[in-house]
Amino acid sequence: MTTYYYDYEQIPMSVADDAFQDFYENLENLSILDLLNDLIAHCNQWCEDHQAFSEQDHREPVIRKMQAYLHQKYSDELMDMLELEIIKNREKIEIMLDLPQRKN
C-alpha cells in the first residue's frame, strides 16, 4: 500500500502570507512559537482543499523555505512579536519571584 503525503510543493507562498496574517491578528492570545503550527495548519488545509497529495514527503524543506520567506518579508513584525514575548515572559518571572515574598 502506498503512503501519500500532503504535496507541499504545490502550495503558493500566498498561503504563508495568509498564515502570518491570521496569526498576527490573534497575537494577543498566542506565542510567537505558535506561528509554525499555524503555518503547517494552513498548508495542510490548502492541500485538503486542492486535493494536493504526493508519494514523496517534501513537507520539511517546503516549510523551511516558507519560514525563511516569512522571516525575510515580515522581519519587523517578527522582531516586535519577539519583544512582546520577552516582556510577557519577564512579567511571568517577576510574578513567580514575588510569590515567596507574598507568602511571608
DSSP file (Angstrom, degrees, kcal/mol; ACC not computed):
  #  RESIDUE AA STRUCTURE BP1 BP2  ACC     N-H-->O    O-->H-N    N-H-->O    O-->H-N    TCO  KAPPA ALPHA  PHI   PSI    X-CA   Y-CA   Z-CA
    1    1 A M              0   0    0      0, 0.0     2,-0.3     0, 0.0     0, 0.0   0.000 360.0 360.0 360.0 135.2    0.0    0.0    0.0
    2    2 A T        -     0   0    0      1,-0.0     2,-0.5     0, 0.0    53,-0.0  -0.629 360.0-137.8 -86.1 137.3    1.3    3.4   -1.0
    3    3 A T        -     0   0    0     -2,-0.3     2,-0.4    52,-0.1    -1,-0.0  -0.810  18.3-157.1 -93.5 133.0    1.6    6.2    1.6
    4    4 A Y        -     0   0    0     -2,-0.5     2,-0.3    49,-0.0    51,-0.2  -0.883   7.1-167.8-112.8 144.7    0.5    9.6    0.5
    5    5 A Y  E     -A   54   0A   0     49,-3.3    49,-2.6    -2,-0.4     2,-0.2  -0.812  38.6 -85.8-120.4 161.1    1.6   12.9    2.0
    6    6 A Y  E     -A   53   0A   0     -2,-0.3     2,-1.5    47,-0.2    52,-0.4  -0.526  43.9-126.8 -63.1 135.6    0.3   16.4    1.5
    7    7 A D    >   +     0   0    0     45,-2.2     3,-1.7    -2,-0.2     4,-0.3  -0.633  35.4 173.2 -90.3  82.5    2.1   17.8   -1.5
    8    8 A Y  G >   +     0   0    0     -2,-1.5     3,-1.4     1,-0.3    -1,-0.2   0.721  67.6  76.0 -62.9 -22.2    3.5   21.0   -0.1
    9    9 A E  G 3  S+     0   0    0      1,-0.3    -1,-0.3    -3,-0.1    -2,-0.1   0.741  92.5  54.1 -64.4 -20.8    5.5   21.7   -3.3
   10   10 A Q  G <  S+     0   0    0     -3,-1.7    -1,-0.3     2,-0.1    -2,-0.2   0.626  83.7 108.2 -84.3 -14.0    2.2   22.8   -4.9
   11   11 A I    <   -     0   0    0     -3,-1.4     2,-0.1    -4,-0.3    32,-0.0  -0.464  66.9-133.2 -72.9 127.4    1.4   25.3   -2.2
   12   12 A P    >   -     0   0    0      0, 0.0     3,-1.9     0, 0.0     4,-0.5  -0.431  20.8-115.2 -75.1 154.9    1.8   29.0   -3.3
   13   13 A M  T >> S+     0   0    0      1,-0.3     4,-1.8     2,-0.2     3,-0.7   0.713 109.1  78.2 -62.6 -20.0    3.7   31.4   -1.0
   14   14 A S  H 3> S+     0   0    0      1,-0.3     4,-2.5     2,-0.2    -1,-0.3   0.785  85.2  62.3 -61.2 -24.6    0.5   33.3   -0.5
   15   15 A V  H <> S+     0   0    0     -3,-1.9     4,-2.5     2,-0.2    -1,-0.3   0.891 101.9  50.1 -66.5 -38.6   -0.6   30.6    1.9
   16   16 A A  H <> S+     0   0    0     -3,-0.7     4,-2.5    -4,-0.5    -2,-0.2   0.910 110.3  50.2 -64.0 -41.6    2.4   31.6    4.1
   17   17 A D  H  X S+     0   0    0     -4,-1.8     4,-2.6     2,-0.2    -2,-0.2   0.924 110.9  48.9 -61.1 -44.1    1.2   35.2    3.9
   18   18 A D  H  X S+     0   0    0     -4,-2.5     4,-2.6     1,-0.2     5,-0.2   0.912 110.7  50.6 -61.8 -43.0   -2.3   34.1    4.9
   19   19 A A  H  X S+     0   0    0     -4,-2.5     4,-2.3     1,-0.2    -1,-0.2   0.915 111.9  47.6 -61.7 -43.2   -1.0   32.1    7.8
   20   20 A F  H  X S+     0   0    0     -4,-2.5     4,-3.1     2,-0.2    -2,-0.2   0.933 111.9  49.0 -65.0 -45.1    1.1   35.0    9.0
   21   21 A Q  H  X S+     0   0    0     -4,-2.6     4,-1.8     2,-0.2    -2,-0.2   0.916 112.7  47.4 -62.3 -43.6   -1.8   37.5    8.7
   22   22 A D  H  X S+     0   0    0     -4,-2.6     4,-0.9     1,-0.2    -1,-0.2   0.916 115.1  46.7 -62.5 -42.4   -4.2   35.2   10.6
   23   23 A F  H >< S+     0   0    0     -4,-2.3     3,-0.8    -5,-0.2    -2,-0.2   0.925 110.3  52.1 -63.7 -45.3   -1.5   34.6   13.3
   24   24 A Y  H >< S+     0   0    0     -4,-3.1     3,-1.0     1,-0.3    -1,-0.2   0.814 104.4  56.9 -64.8 -31.5   -0.7   38.3   13.6
   25   25 A E  H 3< S+     0   0    0     -4,-1.8    -1,-0.3     1,-0.2     3,-0.2   0.779 112.9  40.7 -69.4 -26.5   -4.4   39.2   14.1
   26   26 A N  T XX S+     0   0    0     -4,-0.9     3,-1.5    -3,-0.8     4,-0.6   0.038  77.5 125.5-107.6  24.5   -4.6   36.8   17.1
   27   27 A L  G X4  +     0   0    0     -3,-1.0     3,-1.0     1,-0.3    -1,-0.2   0.805  64.2  62.4 -57.5 -35.0   -1.2   37.8   18.5
   28   28 A E  G 34 S+     0   0    0      1,-0.3    -1,-0.3    -3,-0.2    -2,-0.1   0.813 109.9  40.8 -62.9 -29.4   -2.5   38.7   22.0
   29   29 A N  G <4 S+     0   0    0     -3,-1.5     2,-0.3     2,-0.0    -1,-0.3   0.477 113.7  60.5 -96.9  -3.4   -3.7   35.1   22.5
   30   30 A L  S << S-     0   0    0     -3,-1.0     2,-0.3    -4,-0.6    -7,-0.0  -0.761  70.8-126.4-125.1 165.8   -0.7   33.3   21.0
   31   31 A S    >   -     0   0    0     -2,-0.3     3,-2.2     1,-0.1     4,-0.3  -0.779  32.6-114.2-103.7 154.9    3.0   32.9   21.4
   32   32 A I  T >  S+     0   0    0     -2,-0.3     3,-1.4     1,-0.3     4,-0.3   0.790 116.6  66.9 -58.1 -25.9    5.5   33.5   18.6
   33   33 A L  T >> S+     0   0    0      1,-0.3     4,-0.5     2,-0.1     3,-0.5   0.703  88.4  66.3 -68.6 -18.6    6.2   29.8   18.8
   34   34 A D  H <> S+     0   0    0     -3,-2.2     4,-2.2     1,-0.2    -1,-0.3   0.603  78.1  84.2 -77.4 -11.2    2.7   29.1   17.6
   35   35 A L  H <> S+     0   0    0     -3,-1.4     4,-2.5    -4,-0.3    -1,-0.2   0.897  87.3  52.2 -60.5 -41.1    3.4   30.6   14.2
   36   36 A L  H <> S+     0   0    0     -3,-0.5     4,-2.5    -4,-0.3    -1,-0.2   0.923 109.2  49.4 -62.2 -43.9    4.9   27.3   12.9
   37   37 A N  H  X S+     0   0    0     -4,-0.5     4,-2.4     1,-0.2    -1,-0.2   0.901 111.9  48.9 -61.8 -40.3    1.8   25.3   13.9
   38   38 A D  H  X S+     0   0    0     -4,-2.2     4,-2.4     2,-0.2    -1,-0.2   0.897 110.0  51.6 -66.0 -39.9   -0.4   27.9   12.2
   39   39 A L  H  X S+     0   0    0     -4,-2.5     4,-2.3     2,-0.2    -2,-0.2   0.928 111.6  46.7 -62.1 -45.6    1.7   27.7    9.1
   40   40 A I  H  X S+     0   0    0     -4,-2.5     4,-2.8     2,-0.2     5,-0.2   0.907 111.2  51.9 -63.7 -42.2    1.5   23.9    9.0
   41   41 A A  H  X S+     0   0    0     -4,-2.4     4,-2.3     1,-0.2    -2,-0.2   0.909 110.3  48.4 -62.1 -41.9   -2.3   24.0    9.6
   42   42 A H  H  X S+     0   0    0     -4,-2.4     4,-2.4     2,-0.2    -1,-0.2   0.910 112.6  48.7 -64.2 -41.6   -2.7   26.5    6.7
   43   43 A C  H  X S+     0   0    0     -4,-2.3     4,-2.4     2,-0.2    -2,-0.2   0.924 111.6  48.9 -64.4 -44.6   -0.6   24.3    4.4
   44   44 A N  H  X S+     0   0    0     -4,-2.8     4,-2.3     1,-0.2    -1,-0.2   0.914 111.9  49.2 -61.3 -42.5   -2.5   21.2    5.4
   45   45 A Q  H  X S+     0   0    0     -4,-2.3     4,-2.9    -5,-0.2    -1,-0.2   0.903 109.3  52.0 -64.9 -40.6   -5.8   22.9    4.7
   46   46 A W  H  X S+     0   0    0     -4,-2.4     4,-2.0     1,-0.2    -1,-0.2   0.927 110.3  48.9 -60.8 -44.4   -4.7   24.2    1.4
   47   47 A C  H  <>S+     0   0    0     -4,-2.4     5,-2.3     2,-0.2     4,-0.5   0.903 112.4  48.2 -63.2 -41.1   -3.6   20.6    0.4
   48   48 A E  H ><5S+     0   0    0     -4,-2.3     3,-1.0     1,-0.2    -2,-0.2   0.946 112.7  48.2 -62.3 -47.8   -7.0   19.3    1.5
   49   49 A D  H 3<5S+     0   0    0     -4,-2.9    -2,-0.2     1,-0.2    -1,-0.2   0.822 120.8  36.4 -63.3 -31.8   -8.9   22.0   -0.4
   50   50 A H  T 3<5S-     0   0    0     -4,-2.0    -1,-0.2    -5,-0.2    -2,-0.2   0.274 105.2-122.9-106.3   9.6   -6.9   21.4   -3.6
   51   51 A Q  T < 5 +     0   0    0     -3,-1.0     2,-0.9    -4,-0.5    -3,-0.2   0.910  49.6 168.3  48.3  49.1   -6.6   17.6   -3.3
   52   52 A A      < +     0   0    0     -5,-2.3   -45,-2.2    -6,-0.2     2,-0.3  -0.822   5.6 152.5 -99.3 102.9   -2.8   18.0   -3.4
   53   53 A F  E     -A    6   0A   0     -2,-0.9     2,-0.3   -47,-0.3   -47,-0.2  -0.915  18.3-175.2-130.3 155.7   -1.1   14.7   -2.4
   54   54 A S  E     -A    5   0A   0    -49,-2.6   -49,-3.3    -2,-0.3   -46,-0.0  -0.987  34.8-133.0-148.2 154.0    2.2   13.1   -3.3
   55   55 A E  S    S+     0   0    0     -2,-0.3     2,-0.4   -51,-0.2   -52,-0.1   0.653  94.4  74.2 -78.4 -16.1    4.0    9.8   -2.7
   56   56 A Q  S    S-     0   0    0    -51,-0.1     2,-0.9    -3,-0.0   -51,-0.2  -0.791  81.5-134.0 -99.6 140.7    7.1   11.9   -1.8
   57   57 A D        +     0   0    0     -2,-0.4     3,-0.1     1,-0.1   -50,-0.1  -0.808  40.2 153.2 -97.0 101.2    7.3   13.7    1.5
   58   58 A H     >  +     0   0    0     -2,-0.9     4,-1.6   -52,-0.4     5,-0.2   0.134  36.3 111.2-109.7  17.2    8.5   17.3    0.8
   59   59 A R  H  > S+     0   0    0      1,-0.2     4,-2.7     2,-0.2     5,-0.2   0.934  72.1  51.1 -62.3 -49.2    6.9   18.9    3.8
   60   60 A E  H  > S+     0   0    0      1,-0.2     4,-2.4     2,-0.2     5,-0.2   0.929 111.4  44.3 -60.7 -50.3   10.0   19.8    5.8
   61   61 A P  H  > S+     0   0    0      0, 0.0     4,-2.0     0, 0.0    -1,-0.2   0.879 115.4  49.4 -63.7 -33.6   12.0   21.5    3.0
   62   62 A V  H  X S+     0   0    0     -4,-1.6     4,-2.6     2,-0.2    -2,-0.2   0.918 110.4  49.7 -69.7 -41.9    9.0   23.5    1.9
   63   63 A I  H  X S+     0   0    0     -4,-2.7     4,-2.7     2,-0.2    -1,-0.2   0.908 110.6  51.1 -61.9 -41.1    8.2   24.6    5.5
   64   64 A R  H  X S+     0   0    0     -4,-2.4     4,-2.4    -5,-0.2    -1,-0.2   0.913 110.4  48.9 -61.5 -41.8   11.8   25.7    5.9
   65   65 A K  H  X S+     0   0    0     -4,-2.0     4,-2.2     2,-0.2    -2,-0.2   0.906 112.3  48.3 -64.4 -41.3   11.5   27.7    2.7
   66   66 A M  H  X S+     0   0    0     -4,-2.6     4,-2.8     2,-0.2    -2,-0.2   0.888 109.9  52.0 -66.9 -39.0    8.3   29.3    3.8
   67   67 A Q  H  X S+     0   0    0     -4,-2.7     4,-2.8     2,-0.2    -2,-0.2   0.929 110.0  48.5 -62.3 -44.0    9.8   30.1    7.2
   68   68 A A  H  X S+     0   0    0     -4,-2.4     4,-2.1     2,-0.2    -2,-0.2   0.907 111.4  51.0 -61.6 -41.1   12.7   31.9    5.5
   69   69 A Y  H  X S+     0   0    0     -4,-2.2     4,-2.9     2,-0.2     5,-0.3   0.933 112.0  46.2 -60.6 -47.4   10.3   33.7    3.3
   70   70 A L  H  X S+     0   0    0     -4,-2.8     4,-2.9     1,-0.2    -2,-0.2   0.907 111.2  52.1 -63.6 -42.0    8.2   34.9    6.3
   71   71 A H  H  < S+     0   0    0     -4,-2.8    -1,-0.2     1,-0.2    -2,-0.2   0.877 114.9  42.5 -62.8 -37.2   11.4   35.9    8.3
   72   72 A Q  H >< S+     0   0    0     -4,-2.1     3,-0.7    -5,-0.2    -2,-0.2   0.938 120.5  39.7 -73.6 -47.3   12.5   38.0    5.3
   73   73 A K  H 3< S+     0   0    0     -4,-2.9     3,-0.2     1,-0.2    -2,-0.2   0.868 127.3  31.3 -72.9 -37.1    9.2   39.6    4.5
   74   74 A Y  T 3X S+     0   0    0     -4,-2.9     4,-2.7    -5,-0.3    -1,-0.2  -0.111  74.7 130.8-114.9  34.9    7.9   40.2    8.0
   75   75 A S  H <> S+     0   0    0     -3,-0.7     4,-2.2     1,-0.2     5,-0.2   0.882  74.8  49.5 -59.7 -40.7   11.2   40.8    9.9
   76   76 A D  H  > S+     0   0    0     -3,-0.2     4,-2.1     2,-0.2    -1,-0.2   0.937 113.3  45.7 -64.4 -45.8    9.9   44.0   11.5
   77   77 A E  H  > S+     0   0    0      1,-0.2     4,-2.4     2,-0.2    -2,-0.2   0.898 112.2  51.8 -64.1 -40.1    6.7   42.4   12.7
   78   78 A L  H  X S+     0   0    0     -4,-2.7     4,-2.4     2,-0.2    -1,-0.2   0.882 108.5  50.8 -65.7 -37.8    8.6   39.3   14.0
   79   79 A M  H  X S+     0   0    0     -4,-2.2     4,-2.4    -5,-0.2    -1,-0.2   0.905 110.4  49.7 -65.7 -40.2   11.0   41.4   16.0
   80   80 A D  H  X S+     0   0    0     -4,-2.1     4,-2.3     2,-0.2    -2,-0.2   0.910 111.4  49.3 -61.9 -42.0    8.1   43.3   17.5
   81   81 A M  H  X S+     0   0    0     -4,-2.4     4,-2.4     2,-0.2    -2,-0.2   0.896 110.0  50.9 -65.0 -40.2    6.5   39.9   18.4
   82   82 A L  H  X S+     0   0    0     -4,-2.4     4,-2.3     2,-0.2    -2,-0.2   0.910 109.9  49.6 -64.3 -42.5    9.7   38.7   19.9
   83   83 A E  H  X S+     0   0    0     -4,-2.4     4,-2.2     2,-0.2    -2,-0.2   0.909 110.9  49.9 -61.8 -42.2   10.0   41.8   22.1
   84   84 A L  H  X S+     0   0    0     -4,-2.3     4,-2.6     1,-0.2    -2,-0.2   0.896 109.6  51.6 -62.5 -40.6    6.4   41.3   23.2
   85   85 A E  H  X S+     0   0    0     -4,-2.4     4,-2.4     2,-0.2    -2,-0.2   0.895 108.9  50.6 -63.4 -40.9    7.1   37.7   24.0
   86   86 A I  H  X S+     0   0    0     -4,-2.3     4,-2.5     2,-0.2    -2,-0.2   0.918 110.8  49.0 -63.3 -43.5   10.1   38.7   26.1
   87   87 A I  H  X S+     0   0    0     -4,-2.2     4,-2.4     2,-0.2    -2,-0.2   0.928 111.0  50.1 -62.1 -45.5    8.0   41.3   28.0
   88   88 A K  H  X S+     0   0    0     -4,-2.6     4,-2.0     1,-0.2    -2,-0.2   0.928 113.5  45.5 -58.8 -45.7    5.3   38.7   28.7
   89   89 A N  H  X S+     0   0    0     -4,-2.4     4,-2.4     1,-0.2    -1,-0.2   0.875 110.1  53.9 -68.2 -36.6    7.9   36.2   30.0
   90   90 A R  H  X S+     0   0    0     -4,-2.5     4,-2.6     1,-0.2    -1,-0.2   0.916 108.4  50.3 -62.4 -42.3    9.6   38.8   32.1
   91   91 A E  H  X S+     0   0    0     -4,-2.4     4,-2.1     1,-0.2    -2,-0.2   0.902 110.4  49.8 -62.9 -40.9    6.3   39.7   33.7
   92   92 A K  H  X S+     0   0    0     -4,-2.0     4,-2.4     2,-0.2    -2,-0.2   0.913 111.2  49.1 -63.1 -42.6    5.6   36.0   34.5
   93   93 A I  H  X S+     0   0    0     -4,-2.4     4,-2.6     1,-0.2     5,-0.2   0.914 109.7  51.4 -64.1 -43.1    9.1   35.6   36.0
   94   94 A E  H  X S+     0   0    0     -4,-2.6     4,-1.6     1,-0.2    -1,-0.2   0.896 110.4  49.2 -61.6 -40.1    8.6   38.7   38.2
   95   95 A I  H  X S+     0   0    0     -4,-2.1     4,-1.1     2,-0.2    -1,-0.2   0.923 111.8  48.7 -64.2 -43.9    5.3   37.3   39.4
   96   96 A M  H  < S+     0   0    0     -4,-2.4     3,-0.3     1,-0.2    -2,-0.2   0.887 111.9  48.9 -64.7 -38.6    6.9   34.0   40.2
   97   97 A L  H  < S+     0   0    0     -4,-2.6     4,-0.5     1,-0.2    -1,-0.2   0.802 110.2  52.7 -69.8 -28.3    9.8   35.6   42.1
   98   98 A D  H  X S+     0   0    0     -4,-1.6     4,-1.7    -5,-0.2     3,-0.3   0.694  89.7  80.2 -80.5 -20.3    7.4   37.8   44.0
   99   99 A L  H  X S+     0   0    0     -4,-1.1     4,-1.7    -3,-0.3     3,-0.2   0.904  89.0  51.0 -58.4 -47.1    5.3   34.8   45.3
  100  100 A P  H  > S+     0   0    0      0, 0.0     4,-1.1     0, 0.0    -1,-0.2   0.875 109.5  52.2 -60.9 -33.9    7.6   33.7   48.1
  101  101 A Q  H  4 S+     0   0    0     -4,-0.5    -2,-0.2    -3,-0.3     3,-0.1   0.856 106.9  52.8 -68.5 -34.3    7.7   37.3   49.4
  102  102 A R  H  < S+     0   0    0     -4,-1.7    -1,-0.2    -3,-0.2    -3,-0.1   0.837 103.9  56.7 -69.8 -32.2    3.9   37.5   49.4
  103  103 A K  H  <        0   0    0     -4,-1.7    -1,-0.2     1,-0.3    -2,-0.2   0.825 360.0 360.0 -68.8 -30.3    3.7   34.3   51.5
  104  104 A N     <        0   0    0     -4,-1.1    -1,-0.3    -3,-0.1    -2,-0.2   0.459 360.0 360.0 -82.7 360.0    5.8   35.8   54.2
